[in-house]
Amino acid sequence: MIKPDIISMLQNKIKWITNDDNTNILVGPITLPVNLDGETVTFKWYSWIKATDAELLQGDSKEATELLISRLSSMKLADGQQSSVLVYGDFEYSDEALIRMHSICHTGDIFGSKRCDCGFQLRQSMKMIAQHGSGALFYLANHEGRGIGLFSKAMAYILQEEGYDTVEANLELGFADDSRDYTDAISVLQYLRSKPVTLITNNPKKMEALKAAGMNTGKRIPLWGDVSVFNEKYLRTKVTRSGHLEAVKNPEFFEGRVAK
């Protein structure tokens, strides 16, 4: 039996977001102070899961909340990953807000790997959002390795060490070059904000996904940096094979002469 005060504490922080035939359960906001280069910046944090159990699709009523709590320990959520979003400032109502759709990168975000620029992009976009005054960083947990998962990414890295580029490695393992989907993240974004957004990205596919969903996003801010001899081929492949938009033409980078 779940205590009534536990249900009361959680009920107002759990929302069911339905878009077409898809329902996500969003929990938050939770106050999350973050250390950004020695400065404490306070974000509002949310996380969400896809509702696949028909009994959990009843909406954010007291009964549905109680049912969700009662099943939480048996859902084995630690065996998978859940996405989340960091919200900063008056995100819902501010005229201008920055958005970053960030794909999880276990090696770059956690270990600080120099094989990619993901860790740099994660921290830099958080700084940009805080400096701007309002925005949201979506951390997308099922996007590892452009959607192939961490174990498969490890095998793709082995192929890359044998000379394959990022695209070729994914294709040789039977995956698409990029199988990431932004539907769930966009549904949460639309719940949190209806006003126009500016997307922090080099990837035009992210812009296209937002526009296809009806989001007003006419602006884009590029995010290149942390270029080194360890990731020059990876970054060049993003532009030449995956269609990423370069910020400013850098002859030294695109001719393969990256400074150490």
C-alpha positions as CSV (number, residue, x, y, z in Angstrom):
1,M,0.0,0.0,0.0
2,I,1.5,3.3,-1.1
3,K,1.2,6.1,1.5
4,P,-1.2,8.9,0.4
5,D,1.4,11.6,1.2
6,I,3.9,9.9,-1.2
7,I,1.3,10.0,-4.0
8,S,0.5,13.6,-3.2
9,M,4.2,14.6,-3.3
10,L,4.7,13.1,-6.7
11,Q,1.3,13.5,-8.5
12,N,1.8,17.2,-9.4
13,K,5.3,16.5,-10.7
14,I,4.2,13.7,-13.1
15,K,2.6,14.5,-16.4
16,W,1.4,12.3,-19.3
17,I,2.2,13.8,-22.7
18,T,0.3,12.3,-25.6
19,N,1.3,13.1,-29.2
20,D,-0.6,11.1,-31.9
21,D,-0.4,7.5,-30.7
22,N,2.7,8.1,-28.5
23,T,2.6,8.8,-24.8
24,N,5.5,9.8,-22.6
25,I,5.5,10.1,-18.8
26,L,7.4,13.2,-17.7
27,V,8.6,13.8,-14.1
28,G,9.8,17.2,-12.9
29,P,10.9,19.8,-12.5
30,I,13.6,19.1,-9.9
31,T,16.1,21.7,-8.8
32,L,19.5,20.8,-10.0
33,P,22.5,23.0,-9.2
34,V,25.3,22.4,-11.6
35,N,29.0,23.2,-11.5
36,L,30.0,25.0,-14.7
37,D,33.7,25.9,-14.5
38,G,33.5,26.7,-10.8
39,E,30.3,28.6,-10.9
40,T,27.0,27.1,-9.6
41,V,24.2,27.4,-12.2
42,T,20.8,26.2,-11.2
43,F,18.7,24.3,-13.8
44,K,15.3,22.6,-13.6
45,W,15.6,18.9,-14.4
46,Y,13.0,16.6,-16.0
47,S,13.2,13.0,-17.1
48,W,10.8,10.9,-19.1
49,I,9.9,7.3,-20.2
50,K,7.7,6.0,-22.9
51,A,4.4,4.6,-21.6
52,T,4.0,1.2,-23.1
53,D,1.7,-0.4,-20.5
54,A,-2.0,0.2,-21.5
55,E,-2.9,0.7,-17.8
56,L,-0.4,3.5,-17.5
57,L,-2.0,5.5,-20.4
58,Q,-4.9,6.8,-18.3
59,G,-3.4,10.2,-17.8
60,D,-2.0,12.1,-14.8
61,S,-4.8,11.2,-12.3
62,K,-4.2,10.1,-8.8
63,E,-5.0,6.5,-9.7
64,A,-2.6,6.5,-12.6
65,T,0.2,8.0,-10.5
66,E,-0.4,5.4,-7.8
67,L,-0.2,2.6,-10.4
68,L,3.0,4.0,-11.8
69,I,4.6,4.2,-8.4
70,S,3.5,0.6,-7.6
71,R,5.1,-0.7,-10.7
72,L,8.3,1.4,-10.7
73,S,10.5,-1.1,-8.9
74,S,9.6,-3.9,-11.3
75,M,10.2,-1.9,-14.5
76,K,14.0,-2.5,-14.3
77,L,14.7,1.0,-15.6
78,A,18.3,0.7,-14.5
79,D,18.8,-1.9,-17.3
80,G,18.1,0.8,-19.9
81,Q,18.6,4.5,-20.2
82,Q,16.1,7.3,-19.7
83,S,16.3,10.7,-21.4
84,S,16.0,14.0,-19.6
85,V,16.1,17.7,-20.1
86,L,17.8,20.6,-18.2
87,V,15.7,23.8,-18.3
88,Y,17.1,27.2,-17.5
89,G,15.4,30.5,-16.9
90,D,11.9,31.5,-17.9
91,F,11.8,28.8,-20.6
92,E,8.1,28.7,-21.2
93,Y,7.5,32.5,-21.7
94,S,10.8,34.1,-22.7
95,D,10.8,35.5,-26.2
96,E,14.1,33.9,-27.1
97,A,15.3,30.5,-25.9
98,L,18.2,28.2,-26.9
99,I,17.7,24.5,-27.5
100,R,20.3,21.7,-27.6
101,M,19.3,18.2,-28.6
102,H,22.3,16.3,-27.2
103,S,22.9,12.7,-28.0
104,I,24.3,10.7,-25.1
105,C,28.0,9.9,-25.5
106,H,29.2,7.6,-22.7
107,T,32.9,7.9,-23.8
108,G,32.9,11.7,-24.5
109,D,30.4,13.0,-21.9
110,I,31.6,10.9,-19.0
111,F,35.2,9.8,-19.7
112,G,36.2,13.0,-21.6
113,S,37.2,11.0,-24.8
114,K,39.1,13.1,-27.4
115,R,37.9,10.8,-30.2
116,C,34.8,13.0,-30.6
117,D,33.7,16.5,-29.6
118,C,30.6,15.4,-27.6
119,G,31.9,16.3,-24.2
120,F,32.9,19.7,-25.3
121,Q,29.5,20.3,-27.0
122,L,27.6,19.2,-23.8
123,R,29.4,21.5,-21.5
124,Q,29.6,24.4,-24.0
125,S,25.9,24.3,-24.8
126,M,25.0,24.4,-21.1
127,K,27.2,27.5,-20.7
128,M,25.6,29.1,-23.7
129,I,22.1,28.5,-22.4
130,A,23.0,29.9,-19.0
131,Q,24.7,33.0,-20.5
132,H,21.7,33.5,-22.8
133,G,19.2,33.5,-19.9
134,S,16.8,30.8,-21.0
135,G,16.9,27.5,-22.8
136,A,16.9,23.7,-22.5
137,L,19.3,20.9,-23.0
138,F,17.7,17.6,-24.0
139,Y,19.9,14.7,-23.1
140,L,18.8,11.8,-25.4
141,A,19.6,8.4,-23.9
142,N,18.8,6.2,-26.8
143,H,21.1,8.1,-29.2
144,E,24.5,6.5,-28.3
145,G,26.6,6.1,-31.4
146,R,23.9,7.8,-33.6
147,G,21.4,5.3,-32.3
148,I,23.3,2.0,-32.4
149,G,23.9,1.6,-28.6
150,L,27.1,1.6,-26.5
151,F,28.1,-2.0,-27.2
152,S,27.7,-1.6,-30.9
153,K,29.6,1.7,-30.7
154,A,32.5,-0.2,-29.1
155,M,32.6,-2.5,-32.1
156,A,32.3,0.4,-34.5
157,Y,35.4,2.0,-32.8
158,I,37.4,-1.1,-33.5
159,L,36.5,-0.8,-37.2
160,Q,37.5,2.9,-37.0
161,E,40.9,1.9,-35.6
162,E,41.3,-0.2,-38.7
163,G,40.6,2.7,-41.0
164,Y,36.9,2.9,-41.5
165,D,35.2,6.3,-40.9
166,T,32.2,6.8,-38.6
167,V,29.6,6.3,-41.4
168,E,31.4,3.3,-42.9
169,A,31.7,1.5,-39.5
170,N,28.0,1.9,-38.7
171,L,27.0,0.6,-42.2
172,E,29.4,-2.4,-42.0
173,L,27.7,-3.4,-38.7
174,G,24.3,-3.4,-40.4
175,F,23.1,-0.1,-39.1
176,A,22.0,3.1,-40.9
177,D,24.5,5.9,-40.8
178,D,22.2,7.8,-38.4
179,S,19.1,6.1,-36.9
180,R,18.4,8.7,-34.2
181,D,14.7,9.8,-33.7
182,Y,13.7,13.0,-32.1
183,T,9.9,12.4,-31.7
184,D,9.8,11.9,-28.0
185,A,12.1,14.8,-27.2
186,I,10.1,17.1,-29.4
187,S,6.8,16.1,-27.7
188,V,8.4,17.1,-24.4
189,L,9.7,20.3,-25.9
190,Q,6.2,21.2,-27.1
191,Y,4.8,20.6,-23.7
192,L,7.3,22.9,-22.1
193,R,7.3,25.7,-24.7
194,S,5.3,26.8,-27.7
195,K,7.3,29.9,-28.6
196,P,10.1,30.0,-31.2
197,V,13.4,28.4,-30.3
198,T,17.0,28.7,-31.6
199,L,18.7,25.4,-32.0
200,I,22.4,24.9,-31.0
201,T,23.6,22.4,-33.6
202,N,25.7,21.7,-36.7
203,N,23.2,19.0,-37.9
204,P,20.5,20.1,-40.3
205,K,18.5,16.9,-39.6
206,K,17.7,18.2,-36.1
207,M,16.4,21.4,-37.7
208,E,14.3,19.4,-40.1
209,A,12.8,17.3,-37.3
210,L,11.7,20.3,-35.3
211,K,10.2,22.0,-38.4
212,A,8.4,18.8,-39.4
213,A,6.8,18.6,-36.0
214,G,5.5,22.2,-36.4
215,M,8.0,23.9,-34.0
216,N,8.9,27.5,-34.9
217,T,12.7,27.3,-35.3
218,G,14.2,29.6,-37.8
219,K,17.5,30.2,-36.2
220,R,20.6,28.0,-35.6
221,I,23.8,28.5,-33.7
222,P,26.8,26.4,-34.7
223,L,28.8,24.5,-32.1
224,W,32.3,23.5,-33.3
225,G,35.3,23.2,-31.1
226,D,37.8,21.0,-29.2
227,V,39.4,20.0,-32.6
228,S,42.5,17.8,-32.2
229,V,44.5,15.2,-34.1
230,F,42.4,12.6,-32.3
231,N,39.1,13.6,-33.8
232,E,39.9,15.4,-37.1
233,K,38.8,12.5,-39.2
234,Y,35.6,12.2,-37.2
235,L,34.8,15.9,-37.5
236,R,35.6,16.0,-41.2
237,T,33.3,13.0,-41.8
238,K,30.5,14.9,-40.1
239,V,30.7,17.5,-42.8
240,T,31.7,15.6,-45.9
241,R,29.5,12.5,-45.4
242,S,26.8,13.3,-42.8
243,G,25.8,16.7,-44.0
244,H,26.8,18.8,-41.0
245,L,27.0,22.5,-41.5
246,E,30.4,24.0,-41.0
247,A,30.5,27.3,-39.1
248,V,33.4,29.1,-40.7
249,K,35.6,27.5,-43.3
250,N,38.9,26.6,-41.6
251,P,41.4,25.6,-44.3
252,E,43.8,24.1,-41.8
253,F,41.1,21.8,-40.4
254,F,39.6,20.7,-43.8
255,E,43.0,20.1,-45.3
256,G,43.7,17.8,-42.3
257,R,46.3,20.0,-40.6
258,V,44.8,20.3,-37.2
259,A,47.0,21.9,-34.6
260,K,47.8,19.8,-31.6
